[in-house]
Amino acid sequence: MKVDVKIKLIVIFLILVGSIYLMMTKSPKLGLDLQGGVSITLKVDVDKVIKDQYLNLAKDIEKKLKGENIDILSYKIENESLKIVLLDPTKVDKAKEIIKKEFPQVVLDTFDGGLSVKFADWELNRIKTNTIKQAVETLRNRIDQFGTLSANIAQKGKDRVLVEIPGVIDIERAKAIIGKTAQLELKEVVDSAFSKEELLQKYPNGLPDDLEILEGQEEVVNGQKVKEWFLVKKTPIITGAMLKDARTALDQAGNPAVNFELTSEGAEIFGEATQKMIGKRLAIVLDGKVMSAPVIRSRITSSGQITGRFTTEEANDLAVVLRAGALPAPVSIVEESVVGPTLGKESIDKTLMAGIVSFVLVGVFMIFRYALSGFIAIIALVFNLMLLWVTMLLFDITLTLPGIAGIILNIGMGVDGNVIIFERIKEELHNGKTLRVALEEGFKRGFAAIFDSHVTVIIAALALLEFGNPPLKGFAATLSIGTFINLFTAVFLTKMLLDLTIGGKKYFKYAI
């Protein structure tokens, strides 16, 4: 036996042993359709993001015009545009020129005494697209930190996000994790009372524009449930955007809490603010609700604590969503469902039966048509399927029902290359070539056709991976991997086995 053949056999043996070991020690990650789980469709409130963008735009315009001695009397959002009324109506044209120059993303129109400012269509599309993309990434970060790496998160339509979490059946906890906006804000407390009306009575002409009233948590005082309301400054000192880390901890009473750490920029801003607030209360606001409002006793820089009546699980979940970041907009659940594991087992049983039947039929056909060579092709096919399975295990690729369909399709495609080569070998034998020469010529002349056909399938599969929906991506993943592996088994492995069995042996002439 030649040295190079021995080396090839050793390589094949090592791959075989390593593959069997991995298959015995590691289980595949199953998708929602195979092991059950929860499926939730969320609607992202893009309109709120656009409204917030208009408010930010109004502040920027006000600041820019004030620098040019043009004062704004009032502004409001109306009919998907920003209506700005100037203190001096004669300066409308000048204000229009300034805004047009400094804010190219808007379209301007005038009315008596003011300006109508509207985002251009391309800017609106950019805001909407970025909002959905950010929502998808934030949800993916949350669920990854939650410990479910095989979850599927994808955009669904213009303003919806599909979240599928295999293996999770506690839909209420899943909804609490992915549906929480988790907008953290630290605000200065101006006043507080145990009723909202009591705070409003102090401002008979309405609250100043820079203040707002927020609801606190319900507490038990002298055996009665009471809720504290807080009058706070509307502009936060810092937000969750300056959060560096969040971890579960215990408060002074031994109850679950969440410790947070700020970035260097956030620590500097927070330190300066708390230095001026010694003796005052600081509201820790989460999604518009005051979780706690401690009194500042000394300068605080890089860290703080969120307390409340949390359970250990709630504190853990809150830490997860804070670390992952706040959603760019509020979301609402429009559809939810739980897929039981029974349905997944039935799907697996049916697809496995389909795979076994297809394998047997392909094997019978190949052996009937090509005799010993067909049997060798089946051995190469088994090796092909085994390598495909091991690749999915190595790269933690989630197996779905369409993915199994891709594996079954690979059974047919796995022998496709062998059919081309065997037919080429037959032609060479018919032309009077020896078996040894026919084998060499058959593989040599058949390789180009095999390579081209496999490359076109891989290109189509990669297109599905990039642009297809989640089920199609599962199908494309197994199809592309299996097709790539088939190039190796159809050419390298099959040729080596043929060389060892029938190469140069005349009495095996009719074994193909």
Secondary structure, 3 states (H helix, E strand, C coil): CCHHHHHHHHHHHHHHHHHHHHHHHCCCCECHHHHCEEEEEEEECHHHHHHHHHHHHHHHHHHHHHHCCCCEEEEEECCCCEEEEECCHHHHHHHHHHHHHHCCCEEEEEECCEEEEEECHHHHHHHHHHHHHHHHHHHHHHHHHHCCCCCEEEEECCCEEEEEEECCCCHHHHHHHHHCCCCEEEEEEEEEECCHHHHHCCCCCCCCCCEEEEEEEEEEECCEEEEEEEEEECCCCEEHHHEEEEEEEECCCCCEEEEEEECHHHHHHHHHHHHHCCCCEEEEEECCEEEECCECCCCCCCEEEECCCCCHHHHHHHHHHHHHCCCCCCEEEEEEEEECHHHHHHHHHHHHHHHHHHHHHHHHHHHHHHHHHHHHHHHHHHHHHHHHHHHHHHCCCCECHHHHHHHHHHHHHHCHHHHHHHHHHHHHHHCCCCHHHHHHHHHHHHHHHHHHHHHHHHHHHHHHHHHCCHHHHHHHHHHHHHHHHHHHHHHHHHHHHHHHHCCCCHHHCCCC
